[in-house]
C-alpha cells in the first residue's frame, strides 16, 4: 500500500472522529428500506424487534395475474353454460324418448306416472269420479256425474302424456309433481239442480239474538250471521273450473239475522221463566191427556227473539226449533207404543204459537194413531171387524184393495183410529154417544155437562161406532134420500168414502111440509144413521159445540 492510499484510508476515520451532525435524508429511489433510517431503527430491525415488510411486486406483475384470473373465470362460466345446455338437451331428448307418462304427473289425486295413454285413460275413467265442494273448513264430496260433469278420459290422458315433453317444461316435469287439468264438460242444468239440492245441507241459517239463563236470570244473547250458497255464482264457477285441484270453492253469501238486539225482551223472559213449561198431550181417540213438564233452566236456553208486527216492541220470544223437536221426539219414543206418535212439525208449531201469544204452557199436542193389522178369527166378517174397531166397513174395504170377504188367518189393514179427525181438536169438550144405552153425554173440562136420551140408526142403516168430530153446522139440513128436513143439523162423519152424504146430530125432522117425525121415539133406534135429540137439547148442543169438538160413538 502506498502512502497516498494510506492517507485515503485514514481520512474517513478522521471524519468519524469529528462526528458531524447531518440531516436525515430520504432514501434514494431503488435503495434499500434500511437506508436513510435513524441508526436506532436500523439496529432494531437488525435485531428482529421490528418485522420486515416483504417488498411489493412490480405493478406489471400484478396486472398480469388479474388478467389470468379473469380469463379463467370466463372460461369456467362458458364451460358451465355449455355443459348445462348439453344436459338440458340430453334431458329433453330423454323425456321425448320415454314411452309412458313422465314421473310426477297427476290428474287430481290420480297418479299417472309411467302409464301409457291407454292405461291412463282406463285409470282416469275408473278413479277420477268425485269433486270436493268446499266452504272454508267444511267440505262435501260428490260424484262428478251428480254435478252434471262428464270426464273426457282419453283427452285428459293425452294431455298428461304431453306434459313435460316440451323444452319449456322439461325441467319442471323432472324435479316436482305436476297437476294436469282434466278435460270435463259440465251440463249446467243438471249441475244447477244438484246445487239447489245440496244447498239445504250447506246453508247455515242465521240465529237471531235471543235470551238465555245466566245465574238464574235471563240475559240477552248475541246474534249469529248465517251463510247461504249463491247458486248462480257457484254454477258459474263450476262451469269455468279447470278442476286441477279436484275442489270447487262454493260462492257463499252472508245472511244477517232478523233480530240483532234482544235486550228489550229480557224482562218478559224473566217473567215467563218463573214457571216450568207444561205441555199437554191429548189423545182424542181415548180422551186422555198427559203433561210433560220442563224446568226453566232447560227451556230457557231454547229462547230466541223473532220479529213480531203485533208486538209493541216489534219482537216476541220464540223457541229454537231444533232442541224443541229433539225433546218432543225423545218424549214420544218413551211414552208411546208403536201405534201412536206425534206430528212433530205440527207439535213444534203449536208450542211456538203458544209462546208467541205469551202463554207457552197453553199448547196442546194431539196424538196421532197409526194403521193396524188384524188377523181374521173364526166367525168374523168385514162388517163385524169394522164394528169392533169403530171404523165404517167401507173404509176397511178401501184400505184392503176393495176386498169383499175375509178368511180365517188372513191379515187385513185397519185404518188409524183417528182417520176421521180432519180438524184441529178441541181438547176440553167431548160428546159421547152410547148406542147400547141410547144416551148422549156431553163433557166440558172433564166434567159431565148434559146427559140426554138419544135415538140412533136402525139395523139396516146404522149409526156407526167410531171417533169423529163436529164438521159443520146447518140450521135446517135436507136429506133427499128420505125427504126429511133436519133442524140444527151438525155433521159428524161420512159413512161412504168420498161422498157428500153425512150423518150427524139433529132435532125432530119434518116431512111433507110439516109432518113431525119420531117425536115420541127418543131412546129407541129409529133414524137412518143420524143421532136424534130433542129440539131443546139439540139447540143447546148446536150453540155449544164448535167445529172440531170430538164425538165418540160407542157400540
C-alpha positions in Angstrom: 0.0 0.0 0.0 1.5 3.4 -1.0 1.4 6.5 1.0 -1.5 8.1 -0.9 -3.7 5.1 -0.3 -2.9 5.0 3.3 -3.9 8.7 3.6 -7.2 7.9 1.9 -7.9 5.2 4.3 -7.2 7.5 7.2 -9.5 10.3 6.0 -12.8 8.6 6.8 -11.6 7.7 10.2 -10.8 11.4 10.9 -14.3 12.3 9.7 -15.8 9.8 12.1 -13.8 11.1 14.9 -15.3 14.5 14.4 -18.9 13.0 14.3 -20.5 15.9 12.4 -24.3 16.2 12.8 -26.1 15.6 9.5 -29.8 15.9 8.5 -31.7 12.8 7.8 -32.3 12.3 4.1 -34.9 10.4 2.1 -33.6 7.1 0.8 -32.8 7.2 -2.8 -35.2 5.5 -5.3 -34.4 1.9 -5.6 -32.3 1.9 -2.4 -32.8 -0.4 0.5 -35.6 0.4 3.0 -32.9 0.4 5.7 -31.1 3.3 4.1 -31.8 6.7 5.4 -33.3 5.4 8.7 -32.1 6.5 12.0 -29.4 4.3 13.5 -31.7 3.0 16.4 -34.3 1.9 13.8 -31.7 0.1 11.8 -30.4 -1.5 15.0 -34.0 -2.7 15.9 -34.6 -4.1 12.5 -31.3 -5.9 12.6 -32.1 -7.4 16.0 -35.5 -8.7 14.9 -37.6 -6.3 17.1 -39.5 -4.9 14.1 -40.8 -7.1 11.3 -39.5 -6.5 7.9 -42.1 -5.9 5.1 -41.9 -8.0 2.0 -41.2 -6.0 -1.0 -44.2 -5.3 -3.3 -44.1 -7.0 -6.6 -43.8 -4.8 -9.5 -47.1 -3.3 -10.9 -46.8 -5.1 -14.2 -46.7 -8.4 -12.4 -50.0 -7.7 -10.5 -51.8 -6.7 -13.7 -50.8 -9.9 -15.4 -52.1 -12.0 -12.5 -55.5 -10.2 -12.6 -55.9 -10.8 -16.3 -55.1 -14.5 -15.9 -57.8 -14.9 -13.1 -60.5 -13.1 -15.3 -59.7 -15.3 -18.3 -60.0 -18.4 -16.1 -63.4 -17.3 -14.6 -64.9 -16.5 -18.0 -63.7 -19.9 -19.3 -65.4 -21.6 -16.3 -68.7 -19.8 -16.9 -68.7 -20.6 -20.6 -67.9 -24.2 -19.9 -70.7 -24.5 -17.3 -73.3 -22.9 -19.6 -72.2 -25.3 -22.4 -72.4 -28.3 -20.1 -75.8 -27.3 -18.7 -77.1 -26.8 -22.2 -75.9 -30.2 -23.2 -77.5 -31.7 -20.1 -80.9 -29.9 -20.8 -80.7 -31.1 -24.4 -80.0 -34.6 -23.2 -82.8 -34.4 -20.7 -85.3 -33.1 -23.2 -84.3 -35.8 -25.7 -84.5 -38.5 -23.0 -88.0 -37.3 -21.9 -89.2 -37.3 -25.5 -88.0 -40.8 -26.0 -89.8 -42.1 -22.8 -92.9 -44.2 -23.8 -95.0 -43.7 -20.7 -96.3 -40.6 -18.9 -93.5 -38.8 -17.2 -92.8 -39.1 -13.4 -94.7 -36.9 -11.1 -97.7 -36.3 -13.3 -101.2 -36.3 -11.6 -104.7 -35.5 -12.5 -106.3 -34.6 -9.2 -105.3 -37.3 -6.8 -104.9 -39.9 -9.6 -101.2 -40.7 -10.3 -100.4 -41.4 -13.9 -96.6 -41.8 -13.8 -95.3 -44.4 -16.2 -98.6 -45.3 -17.8 -99.3 -45.3 -21.4 -102.1 -43.2 -22.8 -104.4 -46.2 -23.0 -103.6 -47.2 -19.4 -104.1 -43.7 -18.2 -107.4 -43.4 -19.9 -108.7 -46.5 -18.1 -107.4 -45.4 -14.7 -108.9 -41.9 -15.1 -112.3 -43.4 -16.1 -112.3 -45.6 -13.0 -110.7 -43.3 -10.4 -111.4 -39.7 -11.3 -115.0 -39.8 -10.1 -115.5 -37.2 -7.3 -115.4 -33.5 -6.8 -115.0 -31.8 -3.4 -117.1 -28.8 -2.7 -115.6 -26.5 -0.1 -116.6 -23.7 2.1 -113.7 -22.8 4.4 -113.2 -25.8 6.7 -116.4 -27.5 5.6 -116.3 -29.9 2.7 -118.7 -32.2 0.8 -117.6 -34.9 -1.6 -119.9 -35.5 -4.6 -119.7 -37.7 -7.6 -118.7 -35.8 -10.8 -121.8 -37.2 -12.6 -124.2 -36.0 -10.0 -122.9 -32.4 -10.7 -123.6 -32.9 -14.4 -119.9 -33.4 -15.2 -118.5 -35.8 -17.9 -114.8 -36.5 -18.0 -113.0 -36.8 -21.3 -110.7 -39.6 -20.0 -108.9 -40.1 -23.3 -108.3 -36.4 -23.9 -107.1 -35.9 -20.4 -104.7 -38.9 -20.7 -103.2 -37.4 -23.9 -102.8 -34.1 -22.1 -101.0 -35.8 -19.2 -98.7 -37.6 -21.7 -97.7 -34.3 -23.3 -96.8 -32.8 -20.0 -93.0 -32.3 -19.8 -92.3 -33.1 -23.4 -91.6 -29.5 -24.5 -88.4 -27.6 -23.8 -90.3 -25.1 -21.7 -91.4 -27.6 -19.0 -89.0 -30.5 -19.2 -87.2 -29.4 -16.0 -90.5 -28.8 -14.3 -91.6 -32.3 -15.0 -88.4 -33.8 -13.8 -88.0 -32.0 -10.5 -91.5 -31.7 -9.0 -95.0 -33.2 -9.2 -97.2 -31.7 -11.8 -101.0 -31.4 -11.8 -102.7 -31.7 -15.2 -106.1 -30.1 -15.5 -108.8 -32.7 -16.6 -111.0 -32.2 -19.6 -114.5 -32.0 -18.2 -117.8 -31.0 -19.8 -120.5 -29.7 -17.4 -124.2 -29.9 -18.0 -125.4 -26.6 -16.4 -129.0 -27.7 -16.0 -128.1 -30.9 -14.1 -125.4 -29.0 -12.1 -127.9 -26.3 -11.0 -130.4 -29.0 -9.9 -127.8 -30.7 -7.7 -126.6 -27.4 -6.2 -130.1 -26.5 -5.2 -130.5 -29.9 -3.6 -127.3 -29.8 -1.5 -127.9 -26.1 -0.6 -130.1 -27.4 2.2 -127.0 -29.1 3.8 -124.6 -26.3 3.0 -126.6 -23.3 4.1 -126.3 -22.1 7.7 -129.4 -20.3 8.9 -128.8 -17.0 10.8 -129.6 -17.0 14.5 -131.5 -14.1 16.0 -130.4 -12.5 19.2 -132.1 -14.3 22.0 -132.4 -14.8 25.7 -130.7 -17.4 27.9 -130.4 -18.2 31.6 -127.3 -17.0 33.4 -127.1 -17.5 37.2 -130.9 -17.9 37.2 -131.6 -14.7 35.3 -132.4 -14.1 31.6 -129.8 -12.2 29.7 -129.6 -11.2 26.0 -127.6 -13.4 23.7 -125.8 -12.2 20.6 -127.0 -12.9 17.0 -125.1 -15.2 14.6 -124.7 -14.4 10.9 -125.7 -17.2 8.5 -124.3 -18.4 5.2 -126.2 -19.1 2.1 -125.0 -20.6 -1.2 -125.1 -18.3 -4.2 -126.4 -20.9 -6.7 -125.8 -18.8 -9.8 -122.3 -17.8 -8.9 -121.3 -21.3 -7.8 -122.7 -22.7 -11.0 -120.6 -20.2 -13.0 -117.5 -21.3 -11.0 -118.3 -24.9 -11.7 -118.7 -24.3 -15.5 -115.5 -22.2 -15.6 -113.4 -24.5 -13.3 -110.4 -26.4 -14.8 -110.8 -29.0 -11.9 -107.0 -29.0 -11.5 -107.2 -29.3 -7.7 -110.3 -31.6 -7.7 -112.1 -29.0 -5.5 -114.7 -26.3 -6.1 -114.9 -23.4 -3.7 -118.5 -22.5 -3.2 -119.7 -19.0 -3.6 -121.4 -18.1 -0.3 -123.3 -15.0 0.8 -123.6 -13.9 4.4 -127.1 -13.7 5.8 -127.8 -11.2 8.6 -130.2 -12.3 11.4 -133.5 -10.5 11.5 -133.0 -9.6 15.2 -129.7 -8.1 16.2 -130.6 -7.0 19.7 -132.9 -8.8 22.1 -132.3 -6.8 25.2 -135.9 -5.4 25.2 -137.2 -8.9 25.8 -135.1 -9.7 28.9 -137.8 -8.6 31.4 -140.5 -10.5 29.6 -138.3 -13.6 29.6 -137.6 -13.3 33.3 -141.3 -13.2 34.0 -142.0 -16.3 31.9 -139.0 -18.2 33.4 -140.6 -18.2 36.9 -142.6 -21.2 35.8 -142.0 -24.6 34.2 -143.1 -25.2 30.6 -146.1 -27.6 30.7 -147.1 -29.3 27.5 -150.5 -31.1 27.3 -150.5 -34.1 25.1 -154.1 -35.1 24.2 -155.2 -38.4 22.7 -158.5 -37.6 21.0 -159.3 -41.2 20.5 -159.3 -42.1 24.2 -160.0 -38.7 25.6 -156.9 -38.9 27.8 -154.2 -36.3 28.4 -150.7 -36.4 29.7 -148.5 -33.5 30.7 -144.8 -33.1 30.0 -143.1 -30.5 32.2 -139.8 -28.8 31.5 -138.0 -26.7 34.2 -136.9 -23.1 33.3 -133.3 -24.0 33.4 -133.9 -26.3 30.4 -136.3 -24.5 28.2 -134.8 -21.1 29.0 -131.8 -22.0 26.9 -134.0 -22.5 23.8 -135.3 -18.9 23.7 -134.7 -16.6 20.8 -136.2 -13.4 19.6 -138.3 -13.2 16.5 -139.8 -10.2 14.6 -143.5 -9.7 15.5 -145.5 -6.9 13.9 -148.2 -7.3 16.6 -145.8 -6.8 19.5 -145.5 -3.3 21.0 -141.7 -3.6 20.6 -141.7 -5.4 17.3 -140.2 -8.5 18.9 -141.5 -11.6 20.6 -139.9 -14.6 22.3 -139.8 -17.9 20.5 -138.1 -21.2 20.8 -135.3 -22.6 18.7 -136.9 -25.4 16.6 -134.1 -28.0 16.9 -133.9 -28.5 20.7 -137.7 -28.4 20.9 -138.0 -31.0 18.1 -135.4 -33.3 19.8 -137.2 -33.1 23.1 -140.6 -34.0 21.7 -139.2 -36.9 19.7 -137.4 -38.3 22.7 -140.6 -38.0 24.8 -142.8 -39.6 22.2 -140.4 -42.5 21.8 -140.5 -43.1 25.6 -144.2 -42.6 26.2 -145.9 -44.2 23.2 -146.2 -47.7 21.8 -145.7 -48.2 18.0 -149.4 -47.5 17.3 -149.1 -43.8 18.4 -146.9 -40.9 17.7 -146.8 -37.1 17.3 -146.9 -34.9 14.3 -143.5 -33.3 15.1 -143.8 -30.3 12.8 -147.4 -29.6 13.9 -146.4 -30.0 17.6 -143.4 -27.7 17.3 -145.6 -25.1 15.6 -148.3 -25.4 18.3 -145.8 -24.7 21.0 -144.3 -21.8 19.1 -147.7 -20.2 18.6 -148.4 -20.6 22.3 -145.1 -18.8 23.1 -145.8 -16.0 20.7 -149.1 -15.5 22.5 -147.2 -15.1 25.7 -148.7 -18.3 27.2 -146.2 -21.1 26.4 -148.0 -23.6 28.6 -151.3 -23.3 26.7 -150.0 -25.5 23.9 -152.0 -28.8 23.3 -150.4 -31.5 21.2 -152.6 -34.2 19.6 -151.5 -37.8 19.5 -151.5 -39.4 16.0 -152.6 -43.1 15.6 -151.1 -45.5 13.1 -152.7 -48.1 10.9 -153.2 -51.5 12.5 -153.0 -55.1 11.3 -155.8 -57.6 12.2 -155.7 -61.3 11.8 -159.1 -62.7 11.0 -160.6 -65.1 13.5 -163.2 -67.8 13.1 -166.8 -66.3 12.7 -165.6 -62.8 11.8 -166.7 -60.8 8.7 -165.6 -57.4 7.4 -168.7 -55.9 9.0 -168.2 -57.4 12.4 -164.5 -56.5 12.4 -165.4 -52.9 11.4 -167.9 -52.6 14.1 -165.4 -53.9 16.7 -162.7 -51.4 15.6 -165.1 -48.5 15.3 -164.5 -47.9 11.6 -167.3 -48.0 8.9 -166.7 -51.1 7.0 -166.4 -49.4 3.6 -163.2 -47.8 4.8 -161.8 -51.2 5.7 -162.6 -52.4 2.3 -161.0 -49.4 0.7 -157.8 -49.9 2.8 -157.6 -53.5 1.6 -158.0 -53.0 -2.2 -161.8 -53.4 -2.1 -161.9 -57.0 -0.6 -165.4 -58.4 -0.4 -164.8 -61.1 2.2 -162.2 -62.5 4.6 -160.9 -65.9 5.7 -159.6 -67.3 8.9 -155.9 -66.3 9.4 -156.0 -63.6 6.8 -154.3 -60.4 7.8 -156.1 -57.1 6.9 -155.2 -53.5 7.4 -157.4 -51.4 9.8 -157.2 -47.7 9.2 -156.0 -45.4 12.0 -158.5 -44.8 14.8 -158.2 -41.1 14.2 -158.8 -41.2 10.5 -162.0 -39.1 10.8 -160.3 -36.3 12.8 -160.0 -33.8 10.0 -160.0 -30.6 12.0 -157.9 -29.3 15.0 -159.4 -30.9 18.0 -161.0 -29.0 20.9 -159.4 -30.8 23.9 -161.7 -29.5 26.7 -165.0 -30.6 25.1 -166.2 -34.1 24.2 -169.5 -35.6 23.2 -170.1 -39.4 23.9 -173.0 -41.3 22.3 -173.8 -44.8 23.5 -175.7 -46.9 21.0 -176.4 -49.6 23.5 -177.8 -47.1 26.1 -179.3 -44.7 23.6 -177.8 -41.8 25.5 -175.8 -38.7 24.6 -173.5 -37.3 27.3 -171.7 -34.0 27.0 -168.5 -33.2 28.9 -166.6 -30.0 29.4 -163.2 -29.8 31.1 -163.7 -33.4 32.1 -167.0 -32.8 33.9 -170.4 -34.1 32.8 -172.5 -31.2 31.5 -175.6 -32.8 29.9 -177.0 -36.3 29.7 -179.8 -36.8 27.2 -182.0 -39.5 25.7 -181.0 -40.3 22.2 -182.1 -42.2 19.1 -179.6 -43.7 16.7 -179.9 -45.6 13.4 -181.9 -48.7 12.6 -180.2 -52.0 11.8 -180.5 -51.5 8.1 -179.0 -48.1 8.3 -177.0 -48.0 11.5 -175.1 -45.3 13.3 -171.5 -46.5 13.1 -169.2 -46.6 16.1 -166.0 -44.6 15.9 -164.3 -41.4 16.9 -165.4 -38.4 14.9 -165.8 -34.6 15.1 -168.3 -31.9 14.6 -167.7 -31.0 11.0 -170.4 -28.5 10.1 -173.5 -26.5 11.3 -176.6 -26.3 9.1 -179.7 -24.6 10.6 -182.1 -26.9 8.7 -180.5 -29.5 6.5 -182.3 -31.5 3.9 -181.9 -35.3 3.3 -183.1 -36.0 -0.2 -183.0 -39.8 0.1 -185.8 -39.7 2.7 -187.3 -36.2 2.0 -186.5 -35.0 5.5 -185.7 -31.6 6.9 -183.5 -31.8 10.0 -183.3 -28.7 12.3 -180.0 -27.7 13.9 -178.0 -30.3 12.0 -174.4 -30.8 12.9 -172.4 -33.1 10.6 -170.3 -35.8 12.3 -169.0 -38.3 9.7 -169.4 -39.5 6.1 -170.3 -43.3 6.1 -169.3 -43.6 2.4 -165.7 -42.6 1.5 -165.6 -39.6 -0.9 -169.3 -38.9 -0.7 -171.1 -35.7 0.4 -173.5 -37.7 2.5 -173.1 -37.0 6.2 -174.5 -38.5 9.4 -174.8 -36.1 12.4 -177.0 -34.7 15.2 -180.4 -33.1 14.5 -183.7 -32.4 16.2 -187.1 -33.9 15.2 -187.3 -33.9 11.4 -190.3 -32.9 9.3 -191.6 -34.3 6.0 -194.1 -33.2 3.5 -194.3 -29.6 4.6 -194.9 -30.1 8.3 -195.2 -33.8 9.4 -193.1 -34.1 12.6 -191.4 -37.5 12.9 -190.2 -39.6 15.9 -191.3 -37.1 18.5 -192.2 -39.9 20.8 -189.4 -42.3 19.8 -186.4 -40.9 21.8 -184.5 -43.8 23.4 -185.1 -46.2 20.5 -183.2 -46.8 17.3 -185.4 -45.1 14.7 -183.1 -42.9 12.4 -181.3 -43.7 9.1 -177.9 -43.3 10.8 -178.1 -39.9 12.4 -178.3 -39.1 16.1 -181.7 -37.7 17.1 -182.0 -35.3 20.1 -184.9 -33.4 21.5 -185.3 -30.0 19.8 -184.4 -28.2 23.1 -181.3 -30.3 23.6 -180.1 -30.1 20.1 -180.4 -26.3 20.2 -178.2 -26.2 23.2 -175.6 -28.5 21.6 -175.7 -26.6 18.4 -174.6 -23.4 20.2 -172.1 -25.1 22.5 -170.2 -27.5 20.2 -168.0 -25.7 17.7 -166.4 -27.4 14.8 -163.6 -29.7 15.9 -165.2 -31.0 19.1 -164.7 -34.7 19.3 -167.7 -37.0 19.1 -167.1 -40.6 20.3 -169.8 -43.1 19.3 -169.7 -46.3 21.3 -171.3 -49.5 20.3 
